[in-house]
Amino acid sequence: MGWRSSVSADLWLVVGLGNPGPSYAKNRHNAGFMVLDVLAARAGGRFKSHRSRTDVLEGRLAGGRAVLAKPRSFMNESGGPVKGLCDFYKAPVERLVVVHDELDIPFGAVRLKQGGGDNGHNGLRSVTKSLGTREYLRVRFGVGRPPGRMDPAAFVLKDFSAAERKDLDLEVDRAADAVEALISDGLGAAQNVFHAG
């Protein structure tokens, strides 16, 4: 990992939240991983194992230097790996972008914000607790509310529906665009574009 000694203020850390392993790969809860895979393809690299218990890719994104990362822990223990990554790269929290699924946003909608609560999201709760702050940036991928009385915890661990899968690649691609816009143009400008839809 050759960047550690030369880390400068222009480095962005983009972390996708999800659960490791093939059985979870297509779950709604893994939307963050899906977006990171698209960003990795755009950066033209592959994830490699890192000592922070994450898989990382060091590359260029939206014209800047970025470290893309996926924790290898389960969702509710994401905080430790994210904190380890921030410490290793000496990345300030205002340059940390966490990409995650969000129940309170309709499927496919993308919302960006800085700070705020975890809204019952165990991955965010873990990250906030480990970092000791809520003030990191979030790119939130809408998965919608569960039908009927289904438990939200069960809903997010199910795969996207057949109807949703028809548009999933397009929506994941759009969320990746939102991450790039956030890095290149700033939060306000990115919100103006992606919150309009």
Backbone bond lengths (Angstrom), bond angles and torsions (degrees), N, CA, C in turn:
res aa  C-N    CA-C-N  psi(-1)  N-CA   C-N-CA  omega(-1)  CA-C   N-CA-C  phi
1 M - - - 1.455 - - 1.524 108.99 -
2 G 1.314 116.54 90.62 1.448 121.02 -169.14 1.512 116.08 -79.10
3 W 1.304 118.29 -6.05 1.464 118.76 -174.18 1.509 113.39 -86.92
4 R 1.300 117.42 -13.19 1.465 118.68 -168.93 1.521 111.79 -56.45
5 S 1.313 117.20 -44.14 1.463 120.09 -175.33 1.521 112.55 -75.44
6 S 1.331 116.03 -19.69 1.463 118.02 -175.97 1.523 112.51 -113.27
7 V 1.330 116.33 21.76 1.465 119.29 179.90 1.525 109.54 -62.16
8 S 1.312 115.09 131.33 1.459 119.45 179.04 1.517 109.29 -128.26
9 A 1.303 115.72 176.64 1.463 121.08 -172.60 1.526 113.12 -66.71
10 D 1.336 118.02 -10.05 1.469 118.72 -176.90 1.534 112.54 -90.28
11 L 1.324 117.93 4.18 1.461 121.00 -177.27 1.525 111.38 -82.91
12 W 1.321 116.55 133.07 1.462 122.47 174.77 1.515 109.38 -108.05
13 L 1.313 115.64 144.22 1.454 122.33 176.21 1.524 106.80 -115.39
14 V 1.330 117.59 117.92 1.467 122.25 -178.51 1.523 107.87 -117.05
15 V 1.328 115.89 115.83 1.463 121.49 -175.80 1.524 109.59 -116.48
16 G 1.320 115.93 127.86 1.463 120.71 173.36 1.512 109.45 -98.95
17 L 1.321 117.33 138.20 1.460 121.37 178.90 1.529 110.59 -98.02
18 G 1.329 115.20 143.77 1.457 121.04 179.10 1.509 109.64 -179.06
19 N 1.313 115.87 -173.44 1.461 122.18 175.19 1.525 108.40 -112.57
20 P 1.326 117.72 140.12 1.465 119.76 -177.41 1.528 112.13 -77.01
21 G 1.324 115.54 156.02 1.459 121.11 173.40 1.510 113.82 100.27
22 P 1.340 116.61 151.71 1.467 122.04 -174.38 1.520 114.76 -63.36
23 S 1.337 118.10 -28.69 1.470 119.10 -177.10 1.530 112.07 -68.31
24 Y 1.334 117.33 -20.53 1.472 121.27 -179.48 1.534 112.50 -102.64
25 A 1.312 117.01 -7.69 1.469 121.47 -164.97 1.526 114.06 -54.81
26 K 1.328 117.72 -36.79 1.474 120.77 -175.13 1.529 112.73 -101.54
27 N 1.337 117.00 7.05 1.478 120.87 179.57 1.527 111.72 -66.19
28 R 1.328 116.12 154.11 1.463 120.58 173.62 1.527 111.26 -57.80
29 H 1.347 116.00 -35.98 1.465 121.14 -178.46 1.532 111.83 -64.65
30 N 1.319 117.72 -14.52 1.459 121.46 -177.39 1.523 112.84 -100.18
31 A 1.326 116.82 17.15 1.467 119.66 178.37 1.529 111.13 -56.60
32 G 1.335 117.04 -37.05 1.465 120.10 178.99 1.515 112.15 -60.49
33 F 1.339 117.03 -43.26 1.466 121.27 177.42 1.535 110.13 -62.84
34 M 1.337 116.42 -41.25 1.471 120.64 -178.80 1.526 110.98 -60.12
35 V 1.338 115.76 -43.49 1.471 120.04 179.43 1.531 110.34 -65.45
36 L 1.327 116.58 -40.21 1.472 120.11 179.58 1.517 111.51 -64.86
37 D 1.328 117.79 -34.36 1.463 120.45 177.78 1.530 110.64 -64.89
38 V 1.328 117.25 -38.27 1.470 120.74 176.65 1.529 110.12 -65.87
39 L 1.327 116.85 -44.39 1.468 120.51 178.94 1.528 111.04 -62.82
40 A 1.335 117.32 -37.27 1.464 121.18 178.28 1.528 110.32 -63.37
41 A 1.327 116.20 -41.74 1.469 119.93 178.14 1.526 110.38 -63.35
42 R 1.328 116.67 -39.35 1.468 120.21 178.52 1.522 111.32 -66.91
43 A 1.342 116.35 -35.67 1.468 120.85 -179.66 1.527 111.04 -77.39
44 G 1.326 115.93 -12.49 1.458 120.51 175.99 1.509 114.18 73.15
45 G 1.328 117.27 34.18 1.455 119.55 -179.10 1.513 112.02 -137.29
46 R 1.338 114.68 -176.60 1.455 120.87 178.56 1.513 109.58 -128.07
47 F 1.326 114.88 148.62 1.466 120.09 178.36 1.522 110.05 -70.77
48 K 1.334 114.80 141.22 1.462 120.90 176.32 1.522 108.42 -129.20
49 S 1.317 115.50 149.66 1.454 121.22 -179.65 1.524 110.93 -63.80
50 H 1.340 116.28 137.57 1.463 122.40 -178.47 1.525 109.00 -126.58
51 R 1.315 116.17 152.87 1.471 120.79 -176.04 1.526 113.25 -64.18
52 S 1.334 118.54 -16.87 1.465 121.77 -179.28 1.536 112.63 -79.93
53 R 1.332 117.36 12.65 1.472 122.42 -175.54 1.518 111.39 63.84
54 T 1.320 114.80 37.84 1.461 121.45 173.58 1.519 107.95 -132.20
55 D 1.322 115.48 163.02 1.459 121.45 166.91 1.522 105.76 -102.27
56 V 1.324 117.44 127.73 1.463 120.85 -174.41 1.524 112.23 -124.67
57 L 1.312 113.51 155.91 1.455 122.67 172.94 1.526 106.26 -135.05
58 E 1.308 117.26 120.43 1.463 121.76 176.16 1.523 107.58 -97.02
59 G 1.324 116.93 124.21 1.456 119.32 -177.93 1.506 112.12 -165.39
60 R 1.326 114.80 -158.98 1.457 120.58 178.28 1.518 109.17 -115.38
61 L 1.338 115.10 139.03 1.454 121.49 -178.92 1.515 107.79 -144.67
62 A 1.314 116.28 131.16 1.473 121.13 178.96 1.526 111.13 52.40
63 G 1.321 116.19 36.85 1.462 120.70 176.16 1.513 114.93 81.33
64 G 1.327 117.99 0.20 1.461 120.17 -178.66 1.512 111.64 -124.65
65 R 1.333 115.99 173.23 1.453 120.63 177.43 1.520 109.08 -82.72
66 A 1.313 115.35 135.71 1.466 119.63 -177.52 1.518 110.49 -143.49
67 V 1.315 114.68 146.95 1.454 122.07 169.09 1.522 106.00 -111.48
68 L 1.317 116.00 118.53 1.459 121.33 175.58 1.519 107.18 -95.37
69 A 1.327 117.48 138.67 1.462 119.27 -175.41 1.519 112.74 -145.88
70 K 1.336 114.43 145.26 1.462 122.55 173.71 1.530 107.37 -128.88
71 P 1.343 118.08 116.09 1.469 119.81 177.32 1.530 111.19 -58.95
72 R 1.324 115.65 143.90 1.469 120.21 176.13 1.525 111.70 -91.30
73 S 1.329 116.72 -4.47 1.463 121.00 177.30 1.530 108.98 -80.24
74 F 1.326 115.73 170.53 1.457 118.11 172.01 1.530 109.12 -74.59
75 M 1.328 114.40 160.12 1.465 122.51 -172.95 1.529 112.92 -47.59
76 N 1.337 116.84 -47.55 1.464 119.62 -173.51 1.533 112.81 -73.84
77 E 1.337 117.25 -1.41 1.468 121.44 176.06 1.533 111.10 -121.43
78 S 1.317 116.47 25.40 1.470 121.36 -177.27 1.523 112.90 -65.61
79 G 1.307 117.57 -26.65 1.462 121.41 -172.12 1.511 114.83 -59.63
80 G 1.334 116.87 -44.67 1.463 120.56 -179.21 1.517 112.90 -57.44
81 P 1.339 117.72 -52.67 1.463 119.30 177.03 1.535 113.59 -60.45
82 V 1.332 117.38 -39.35 1.470 119.55 179.97 1.531 110.18 -65.31
83 K 1.323 117.17 -43.24 1.468 120.69 177.59 1.530 110.40 -62.70
84 G 1.332 116.92 -42.75 1.454 120.87 178.13 1.516 112.14 -59.64
85 L 1.317 115.73 -39.54 1.466 121.79 178.87 1.530 110.79 -66.41
86 C 1.338 116.84 -46.37 1.468 121.23 178.76 1.529 110.48 -59.90
87 D 1.327 116.27 -41.96 1.462 120.29 179.56 1.525 111.18 -66.05
88 F 1.324 116.50 -44.60 1.466 120.79 -176.97 1.528 111.21 -61.46
89 Y 1.346 115.52 -45.91 1.473 119.82 -177.05 1.525 112.26 -90.97
90 K 1.334 116.97 1.87 1.464 121.30 -178.00 1.529 110.94 51.19
91 A 1.321 115.77 43.41 1.459 121.24 -177.19 1.524 110.11 -89.61
92 P 1.330 117.94 125.15 1.467 120.04 176.32 1.522 110.36 -69.99
93 V 1.323 116.08 151.93 1.459 120.66 -173.42 1.534 112.30 -61.51
94 E 1.331 117.27 -27.39 1.473 119.06 179.80 1.536 112.59 -73.59
95 R 1.329 116.76 -5.30 1.468 120.14 175.04 1.525 111.55 -114.52
96 L 1.339 115.06 18.24 1.463 121.59 174.46 1.524 108.89 -102.37
97 V 1.332 115.93 124.74 1.464 122.08 177.38 1.527 107.65 -115.21
98 V 1.332 116.69 121.51 1.464 121.64 178.34 1.528 108.12 -106.92
99 V 1.321 116.45 124.60 1.469 122.68 -178.48 1.527 107.56 -105.26
100 H 1.346 116.58 125.12 1.469 119.22 -174.19 1.520 112.08 -151.65
101 D 1.332 115.16 162.83 1.461 122.49 175.26 1.525 109.31 -75.30
102 E 1.328 116.10 151.30 1.476 120.83 -177.59 1.526 109.99 -140.93
103 L 1.348 116.29 119.44 1.468 122.12 -177.97 1.524 113.35 -68.77
104 D 1.317 117.71 -33.52 1.467 120.30 -172.08 1.523 113.66 -86.64
105 I 1.323 116.45 15.35 1.467 121.64 177.73 1.534 106.57 -124.47
106 P 1.339 117.85 137.15 1.469 119.56 -179.55 1.530 111.84 -58.87
107 F 1.324 116.23 153.12 1.461 120.75 -179.32 1.527 111.33 -49.99
108 G 1.316 115.47 130.31 1.454 121.70 173.68 1.515 115.25 85.83
109 A 1.326 117.92 -17.42 1.462 118.72 177.53 1.531 108.63 -71.84
110 V 1.322 115.79 147.34 1.461 121.58 -179.43 1.522 108.27 -120.89
111 R 1.317 116.14 131.80 1.456 121.23 177.75 1.520 109.10 -131.21
112 L 1.329 115.41 143.10 1.457 121.52 -179.48 1.515 109.19 -119.61
113 K 1.323 116.25 142.72 1.456 119.55 175.62 1.522 109.83 -159.85
114 Q 1.329 113.99 167.99 1.455 120.85 173.22 1.523 107.78 -119.41
115 G 1.332 116.03 131.68 1.453 120.07 178.39 1.514 112.66 73.31
116 G 1.332 115.32 -169.21 1.455 121.52 -179.43 1.517 111.05 104.44
117 G 1.309 115.19 178.19 1.457 121.43 -177.35 1.519 112.18 -80.69
118 D 1.343 115.37 -175.61 1.466 118.84 -179.57 1.526 112.25 -99.28
119 N 1.336 117.78 -10.63 1.462 122.12 175.33 1.526 111.88 53.68
120 G 1.332 116.93 36.19 1.460 120.27 178.71 1.520 114.71 80.11
121 H 1.332 117.20 4.34 1.472 121.19 -179.21 1.532 108.87 -84.84
122 N 1.323 116.21 113.36 1.467 120.16 -174.17 1.527 113.38 -64.90
123 G 1.319 117.10 -31.73 1.461 119.77 177.60 1.521 111.42 -65.76
124 L 1.326 116.37 -45.58 1.467 120.46 178.39 1.527 110.80 -64.90
125 R 1.327 116.29 -40.34 1.463 120.30 179.56 1.531 109.95 -58.49
126 S 1.328 116.12 -44.02 1.462 121.71 -179.71 1.528 111.55 -65.96
127 V 1.331 116.97 -42.45 1.470 121.09 179.75 1.529 109.98 -63.80
128 T 1.328 116.75 -47.00 1.470 121.07 -179.70 1.531 110.88 -60.39
129 K 1.326 115.87 -43.72 1.467 119.96 -179.19 1.531 110.69 -63.37
130 S 1.326 117.33 -44.56 1.472 120.67 -177.56 1.525 112.20 -69.22
131 L 1.326 116.80 -37.74 1.468 120.34 -178.28 1.530 111.60 -80.41
132 G 1.339 116.81 -23.91 1.453 120.37 -176.99 1.517 112.90 74.83
133 T 1.341 116.26 17.90 1.461 120.97 178.24 1.525 109.23 -155.55
134 R 1.348 114.85 154.20 1.470 121.08 175.14 1.524 111.97 -101.31
135 E 1.316 116.90 -0.28 1.467 120.18 -165.08 1.528 115.79 -83.65
136 Y 1.312 117.13 19.62 1.462 119.56 174.23 1.536 109.42 -80.26
137 L 1.318 115.44 163.29 1.465 121.60 -179.76 1.523 109.75 -84.00
138 R 1.331 115.79 146.26 1.467 120.04 178.75 1.524 109.95 -128.73
139 V 1.313 115.58 138.14 1.462 122.37 167.59 1.523 105.07 -113.75
140 R 1.327 115.34 113.69 1.463 122.44 -169.91 1.530 109.84 -104.88
141 F 1.322 115.98 121.84 1.466 122.72 -178.88 1.527 108.26 -99.60
142 G 1.312 116.49 116.52 1.459 120.69 -176.12 1.524 112.99 -68.37
143 V 1.331 115.82 130.36 1.470 120.47 173.71 1.524 111.04 -116.96
144 G 1.341 117.74 -3.51 1.458 121.44 177.58 1.520 112.50 76.69
145 R 1.328 115.45 173.58 1.470 121.83 -179.08 1.526 109.90 -88.66
146 P 1.327 117.55 151.86 1.471 119.79 177.19 1.518 111.31 -67.80
147 P 1.327 116.78 151.34 1.462 120.08 179.35 1.524 111.42 -74.08
148 G 1.327 115.74 149.33 1.466 120.69 174.59 1.514 112.32 54.68
149 R 1.320 115.01 -129.55 1.462 120.30 -177.51 1.528 112.55 -105.23
150 M 1.319 116.83 17.84 1.459 118.81 -178.88 1.529 110.31 -59.90
151 D 1.306 115.80 137.93 1.456 122.96 177.60 1.531 109.06 -64.69
152 P 1.342 117.86 126.54 1.471 119.56 179.14 1.528 113.17 -54.74
153 A 1.341 117.33 -34.21 1.471 120.53 179.91 1.528 110.91 -64.99
154 A 1.325 117.24 -35.02 1.467 121.06 176.93 1.526 110.31 -74.60
155 F 1.324 116.42 -39.37 1.469 122.28 -178.08 1.526 111.82 -59.32
156 V 1.332 117.26 -45.05 1.468 119.09 -176.30 1.521 112.07 -72.37
157 L 1.338 117.22 -17.54 1.469 120.08 177.86 1.526 112.14 -94.01
158 K 1.330 116.55 10.08 1.468 120.89 173.14 1.534 108.96 -100.72
159 D 1.326 114.85 154.97 1.461 119.46 177.24 1.523 109.85 -68.95
160 F 1.322 115.83 158.13 1.457 120.50 173.28 1.532 108.65 -59.29
161 S 1.329 116.26 147.87 1.466 121.00 -179.05 1.528 110.34 -69.05
162 A 1.332 116.03 165.83 1.463 120.89 179.28 1.536 110.46 -59.09
163 A 1.332 116.26 -41.71 1.470 119.85 179.30 1.523 110.60 -63.99
164 E 1.330 116.54 -42.69 1.465 120.33 179.39 1.524 111.64 -65.75
165 R 1.333 116.23 -37.11 1.471 119.56 -177.20 1.522 112.59 -63.00
166 K 1.342 117.07 -25.59 1.472 119.87 178.30 1.525 111.13 -60.59
167 D 1.333 116.80 -35.32 1.466 121.30 -177.21 1.528 113.08 -106.89
168 L 1.330 117.08 -0.80 1.463 120.19 -170.66 1.527 112.75 -60.18
169 D 1.325 117.65 -46.70 1.468 120.07 -178.33 1.523 110.88 -58.97
170 L 1.326 115.43 -42.49 1.465 121.00 179.68 1.527 111.00 -63.15
171 E 1.334 116.88 -43.75 1.466 121.20 -177.87 1.533 111.54 -70.60
172 V 1.322 116.93 -37.79 1.465 120.76 176.91 1.534 109.25 -64.72
173 D 1.317 115.88 -40.83 1.462 121.30 177.75 1.534 110.80 -60.97
174 R 1.320 115.57 -40.00 1.469 120.64 179.32 1.531 110.71 -67.00
175 A 1.324 117.43 -37.84 1.461 120.74 176.68 1.530 110.53 -64.94
176 A 1.331 116.39 -37.32 1.464 120.08 175.47 1.530 110.50 -64.02
177 D 1.335 116.25 -38.61 1.471 120.28 174.87 1.529 110.64 -59.28
178 A 1.342 115.42 -39.29 1.469 120.41 -178.89 1.527 111.06 -64.63
179 V 1.333 116.95 -39.33 1.466 120.24 176.98 1.522 109.65 -61.94
180 E 1.321 116.81 -45.27 1.468 120.38 -179.36 1.529 111.00 -64.36
181 A 1.334 116.65 -40.51 1.468 120.28 178.95 1.521 110.91 -64.54
182 L 1.323 116.76 -39.03 1.463 121.56 178.14 1.531 110.38 -60.61
183 I 1.333 116.26 -43.45 1.465 121.11 -179.40 1.525 111.60 -69.43
184 S 1.324 116.49 -43.48 1.471 119.06 -173.30 1.524 113.28 -83.98
185 D 1.345 117.36 -33.47 1.474 120.12 -170.72 1.528 114.16 -114.43
186 G 1.343 117.65 -13.14 1.458 120.27 -177.71 1.515 112.24 94.97
187 L 1.324 115.57 164.22 1.467 121.78 -174.02 1.513 113.01 -62.76
188 G 1.331 117.60 -49.27 1.467 120.21 -176.30 1.515 112.92 -59.68
189 A 1.328 116.81 -46.59 1.468 120.83 -178.98 1.516 110.73 -65.58
190 A 1.329 116.89 -40.98 1.471 119.78 179.23 1.534 111.28 -65.40
191 Q 1.333 116.68 -39.42 1.461 120.33 177.60 1.529 110.34 -61.53
192 N 1.327 116.40 -41.52 1.474 120.09 -179.18 1.517 111.62 -58.96
193 V 1.321 116.38 -36.64 1.465 120.38 -179.18 1.526 111.30 -78.30
194 F 1.326 117.16 -49.85 1.468 119.86 -168.79 1.520 113.50 -88.37
195 H 1.338 118.22 -16.32 1.455 119.20 177.02 1.528 111.69 -89.58
196 A 1.315 116.07 -6.77 1.469 119.71 -179.31 1.524 111.63 -73.27
197 G 1.355 116.05 -28.00 1.456 120.62 -174.51 1.501 113.69 -78.55
